Amino acid sequence: MNGRVIKIFSDFYYVETDFGIVECKMKSVLKKQKEDVYTGDFVLLEQFDKNSMQAFISQTINRSVIITRPKVANVSQVIIVSALKEPDLNFEQLNRYIAHCEYHKIKPVLCFNKEDIDDTDDLKEEVSNIYAPLGYDIIFTSALKKTGIDELKPVLKYNTSMLCGASGVGKSSLINALLNDKMLRTLPVSEKTKKGVHTTRHCELIKLFDESYIVDTPGFSHLKFDFLLPVEVQKLFVEFDGIKKECKYKNCLHISEDECSAENITRSMKPCRFDSYKKFVEEAIEYQEKISKISVKKEANVKYNKNKMMTKISHKKRNLSRKTINQNINLED
């Protein structure tokens, strides 16, 4: 029997099937193979008990996309939810989410919520001027007043969309507005810290309409690019598309290099985008320095001579052997 994982809680996997929601455990063979199962995965079930609605997951099938943080599979787009106010819009954090989508090659849609709190249009105009020319779709919403919801629905249709954003930006409130039902718990922004409060504790796949799903995720903000080489960061910024034609240097970072012919691109970037780029490059440099310290060349213990595998003497033993030979020669002299 096939199904789709809609929620993972502890060691239990809740799978949507034609018979309803089935509570599952992972088969031991998958654990031995260290096979991960994510929310959104299509899975094959075995040993289904219709009375208890329990079964075992034997394998994942038809997996197309994996996002490791948060752990979600088979999403077609990411809705990045930011608040215009309460909490204040953080451009660096927004650029992190966008770059994260670019890394996974998933389409991002920028949703700016709580427009009812923003009493001016200055911020809306600012974000439009920054991100619209880059080709990103932008939607302004108010989950409280349910404005912008009709514009958001067609974007979600026939898609599996993952909502991501910091705590308190209104992800759960948007889902409630889409469903016309208070099915998800929400909390106001903390008066003390002025930051969002966690209400979603795990990733959950929620069916909306017309084979459309949305993944509600816990709020998170600590996304560091400490897993890339510095030169790879530019691939996460669409401003650098076609940069190889502009710059003659192979591994140029386009920040402070002399005679960098791509200065016209960096000069035209919005300050918040270029500042984020430099910050992400710094994180990548830290990663590069880290791996250069811990990487040690491992010498092979076999070699091939005329397609025959032979034991290879290590440099240490070879040098020791040569030292002994030289000592014996000296004794004979």
C-alpha positions in Angstrom: 0.0 0.0 0.0 1.3 3.5 -0.9 0.9 6.7 1.1 2.5 10.0 1.9 4.1 11.0 5.2 2.2 14.0 6.6 3.8 14.3 10.0 6.7 12.8 12.0 6.5 12.7 15.8 9.3 11.0 17.7 9.7 7.5 16.1 6.1 7.5 14.6 5.3 8.4 11.0 1.8 9.4 10.2 1.0 8.5 6.6 -2.0 9.6 4.5 -3.5 6.6 2.6 -6.7 5.7 0.8 -7.9 4.1 4.1 -7.1 7.2 6.2 -4.2 8.2 8.4 -2.0 5.3 9.3 0.4 5.3 12.2 3.7 3.7 11.1 7.1 2.6 12.3 10.2 2.3 10.1 11.3 -1.2 9.2 14.6 -2.2 10.8 16.2 -2.7 7.4 15.8 1.0 6.6 17.4 1.9 9.9 20.3 -0.4 9.2 20.7 1.2 5.8 20.5 4.7 7.5 17.7 5.6 5.2 15.9 8.8 6.3 12.2 9.4 5.9 11.0 13.0 5.7 7.7 14.7 5.9 6.3 14.8 2.3 7.9 11.5 1.3 5.9 9.0 -0.7 6.3 5.6 1.0 5.5 1.9 0.6 3.7 0.3 3.6 3.8 -3.3 4.7 2.0 -5.4 7.4 -1.0 -3.0 7.4 -3.5 -3.7 10.2 -6.8 -2.2 9.2 -8.2 -2.5 12.8 -5.4 -0.6 14.5 -4.5 1.5 11.5 -0.9 0.7 11.9 1.8 -0.4 9.5 5.5 -0.4 8.7 7.4 1.8 6.2 9.5 -0.4 3.9 10.9 2.1 1.5 10.5 5.6 0.0 9.4 6.0 -3.6 9.3 8.7 -6.2 11.4 11.2 -4.2 12.2 14.3 -6.2 13.5 17.0 -3.8 15.0 16.9 -0.4 15.5 19.8 2.0 17.6 18.9 5.0 16.6 21.9 7.1 13.8 21.6 7.9 13.6 17.9 6.8 11.0 18.0 4.0 10.7 16.0 0.7 8.9 16.5 -2.6 8.1 20.2 -2.3 7.6 22.2 -5.6 8.1 25.7 -4.1 8.9 27.6 -0.9 6.7 30.4 0.4 9.1 32.6 2.4 6.9 34.4 4.9 8.2 37.6 6.5 6.4 40.2 8.6 6.5 43.8 7.6 6.2 44.7 11.3 6.1 42.8 14.6 8.8 41.4 14.3 10.5 44.0 12.1 11.6 42.8 8.7 15.1 41.4 8.7 16.6 41.6 5.2 19.7 39.4 6.0 17.4 36.7 7.2 15.2 37.0 4.2 18.2 36.8 1.9 19.3 33.6 3.8 16.0 31.9 3.0 16.2 33.0 -0.7 19.8 31.7 -1.0 18.7 28.5 0.7 16.0 28.0 -2.0 18.5 28.8 -4.8 20.9 26.2 -3.3 18.2 23.5 -3.5 17.0 24.8 -6.9 13.4 25.4 -5.6 11.3 28.3 -6.6 10.9 30.9 -3.8 7.8 33.1 -3.5 8.1 36.1 -1.1 5.1 36.6 1.1 5.1 39.7 3.3 2.5 39.4 6.0 0.9 41.8 8.5 0.5 44.6 6.0 -2.4 45.8 8.2 0.2 46.8 10.9 2.4 48.8 8.5 0.7 52.2 8.4 2.8 53.4 5.4 3.6 52.0 2.0 7.3 52.8 2.2 8.5 49.3 3.3 6.2 47.7 0.7 7.7 49.9 -2.0 11.3 49.2 -0.8 10.9 45.4 -0.9 9.3 45.6 -4.3 12.1 47.7 -5.6 14.7 45.2 -4.3 13.2 41.8 -5.2 10.8 42.3 -8.1 13.6 43.2 -10.6 15.3 39.9 -9.6 12.3 37.9 -10.9 10.9 36.9 -7.5 7.1 36.7 -7.1 5.9 39.0 -4.3 2.6 38.9 -2.4 1.4 41.2 0.4 -1.0 39.6 2.9 -2.7 40.2 6.2 -3.8 36.9 7.9 -5.8 38.9 10.4 -7.9 40.8 7.9 -7.6 38.1 5.2 -6.3 40.4 2.6 -4.0 39.0 -0.1 -5.4 35.5 0.5 -7.1 35.4 -2.8 -3.8 36.3 -4.5 -2.0 33.6 -2.6 -4.4 30.7 -3.4 -3.7 30.5 -7.1 0.1 30.3 -6.3 -0.5 27.3 -4.1 -2.9 25.5 -6.5 -1.6 22.0 -7.6 1.7 22.5 -5.6 3.3 21.2 -2.5 4.4 24.4 -0.9 6.6 24.7 2.1 6.2 27.7 4.4 9.3 29.0 6.0 10.1 32.0 8.1 11.0 33.2 11.6 8.7 32.6 14.5 5.9 35.1 14.8 5.6 36.1 11.2 2.2 34.5 10.9 2.7 31.2 9.0 0.1 29.3 11.0 -2.2 32.3 10.8 -1.9 32.3 7.0 -2.8 28.6 6.9 -5.9 29.2 9.1 -6.9 32.1 6.8 -6.5 29.8 3.8 -8.7 27.0 5.4 -11.2 29.4 7.0 -10.8 27.4 10.1 -8.8 27.8 13.3 -7.0 24.5 13.1 -3.5 25.7 14.1 -2.6 27.3 17.4 -1.1 30.8 17.1 0.5 33.1 19.7 1.2 36.9 19.6 4.8 38.3 19.4 6.4 38.4 22.8 6.1 41.9 24.4 9.4 41.4 26.2 11.7 40.3 23.4 9.6 41.7 20.4 10.3 38.3 18.8 8.0 35.5 17.6 7.0 32.7 19.9 7.3 29.1 18.7 3.8 27.5 18.1 4.7 24.9 15.4 6.9 22.1 16.9 7.3 19.9 13.8 6.8 19.9 10.1 3.3 18.9 9.0 1.8 18.4 5.6 -1.7 19.9 5.3 -4.1 19.4 2.4 -5.6 22.6 1.2 -7.6 22.1 -2.0 -7.4 20.6 -5.5 -4.4 18.3 -4.7 -2.7 21.3 -3.2 -0.6 20.8 0.0 1.2 23.2 2.3 4.0 22.3 4.8 3.9 24.2 8.0 7.4 24.3 9.5 8.8 25.4 12.9 10.2 28.9 12.8 14.0 29.0 12.5 16.6 31.7 11.7 20.0 30.2 12.2 20.9 29.3 8.6 24.6 29.5 8.0 26.4 28.9 4.8 29.3 27.0 6.5 29.0 24.1 4.1 30.0 25.8 0.8 33.3 27.0 -0.7 33.5 30.9 -0.9 33.3 30.9 -4.7 30.1 28.9 -4.7 28.1 31.5 -2.8 27.7 33.7 -5.8 25.6 30.9 -7.4 22.9 31.6 -4.7 22.5 35.2 -5.9 20.7 35.7 -9.2 22.5 39.0 -9.7 25.6 37.0 -10.6 24.0 35.0 -13.4 26.4 35.0 -16.3 29.2 36.4 -14.2 31.8 34.2 -15.9 31.4 36.3 -19.1 32.1 39.5 -17.1 35.0 38.5 -14.9 38.3 37.1 -16.2 39.3 35.5 -12.9 38.3 31.9 -12.3 37.8 32.0 -8.5 37.1 35.7 -8.1 34.7 36.6 -5.2 33.9 40.0 -6.7 34.3 41.8 -3.4 37.7 43.5 -3.2 39.8 41.9 -5.9 41.9 44.2 -8.0 40.8 44.7 -11.5 37.7 42.7 -11.0 35.7 43.3 -14.2 32.4 42.5 -12.5 32.4 45.6 -10.4 29.4 47.0 -12.4 27.3 44.1 -11.1 28.3 44.5 -7.5 27.9 48.3 -7.7 24.3 47.9 -9.0 23.3 45.4 -6.3 21.1 46.8 -3.5 23.1 47.4 -0.3 21.1 44.8 1.7 21.8 42.1 -1.0 25.5 42.9 -1.3 25.9 43.0 2.5 24.3 39.6 2.8 26.5 38.2 0.0 29.6 39.4 1.8 28.4 37.9 5.1 27.7 34.5 3.5 31.1 34.6 1.9 32.7 35.2 5.3 30.9 32.1 6.6 32.1 30.1 3.7 35.6 31.2 4.2 35.4 30.0 7.8 34.3 26.6 6.5 37.1 26.5 4.0 39.7 27.3 6.7 38.1 24.6 8.9 38.3 21.8 6.3 41.9 22.8 5.3 43.0 22.2 8.9 41.3 18.8 9.4 41.8 17.4 5.9 44.7 14.9 5.9 45.7 13.0 2.8 45.2 9.3 3.3 47.8 7.2 1.5 46.5 4.2 -0.4 47.7 0.9 0.9 47.5 -0.9 -2.5 48.8 -0.2 -5.9 48.3 -1.6 -9.4 51.0 -2.9 -11.7 49.9 -4.4 -15.1 46.3 -4.7 -13.8 47.5 -6.7 -10.7 46.8 -5.4 -7.3 49.9 -5.3 -5.0 50.4 -4.2 -1.4 51.9 -0.8 -1.3 54.6 0.0 1.3 53.8 3.3 3.1 56.2 6.3 3.0 57.0 5.9 6.6 58.0 2.2 6.3 59.8 2.8 3.0 61.9 5.6 4.5 62.7 3.4 7.5 63.8 0.6 5.2 66.1 2.9 3.2 67.6 4.2 6.4 68.5 0.7 7.5 70.0 -0.1 4.1 72.1 3.0 4.3 73.3 2.1 7.8 74.3 -1.4 6.6 76.3 0.1 3.7 78.1 2.4 6.1 79.0 -0.5 8.4 80.4 -2.5 5.5 82.6 0.5 4.5 
